[in-house]
């Protein structure tokens, strides 16, 4: 009886916390204001990763801010090549853009320089999408600012959708964390207040049961996170 009462109290507290946080997560999510200007460049730590891998990991918000700056330069009268060279570039993609600008300065056409770099990037990645549109605009001619602005708008929709999915799955992720941690807390409480439980845990069958339960608990936690993890 001395073991059951603390365990029930722990379950009641966990369920109360879960209900309170579920009520908070049910509030309408507020979409964050996305930056309209490129962030100021900052010093990066040395890394062994290639510039194309870093560029592929650039988020849609960063590429959208860069596209906004590029579109402003284009509407101010710059050419595509001049806008690429004059627009501030965030660190995840600055190496790739600098290579494109360098190739243009060496006499390569802008579309050719973009093709050389974009071949190493995923076309579905934010920077890959932006470079594909810029390359086609350079190849076909005409005003490029509207196309670049549409790319920025598309990337912002991706960011908004990701925040929306994460807000909608907040309760499921919280419940998975609580239900995974509750057995561990109950076992720790039982082992603290009950000598028979400590005695069972000191035997080989007890350790085997504990290992199997821990493995199943981790498997359930991973599966729940996998189900709701698409919002990331």
HELIX and SHEET records of a PDB file:
HELIX    1   1 UNK A    2  UNK A   25  1                                  24    
HELIX    2   2 UNK A   51  UNK A   56  1                                   6    
HELIX    3   3 UNK A   60  UNK A   75  1                                  16    
HELIX    4   4 UNK A   80  UNK A   86  1                                   7    
HELIX    5   5 UNK A   91  UNK A  105  1                                  15    
HELIX    6   6 UNK A  110  UNK A  118  1                                   9    
HELIX    7   7 UNK A  126  UNK A  140  1                                  15    
HELIX    8   8 UNK A  145  UNK A  168  1                                  24    
HELIX    9   9 UNK A  170  UNK A  193  1                                  24    
HELIX   10  10 UNK A  195  UNK A  201  1                                   7    
HELIX   11  11 UNK A  204  UNK A  228  1                                  25    
HELIX   12  12 UNK A  229  UNK A  231  5                                   3    
END                                                                             
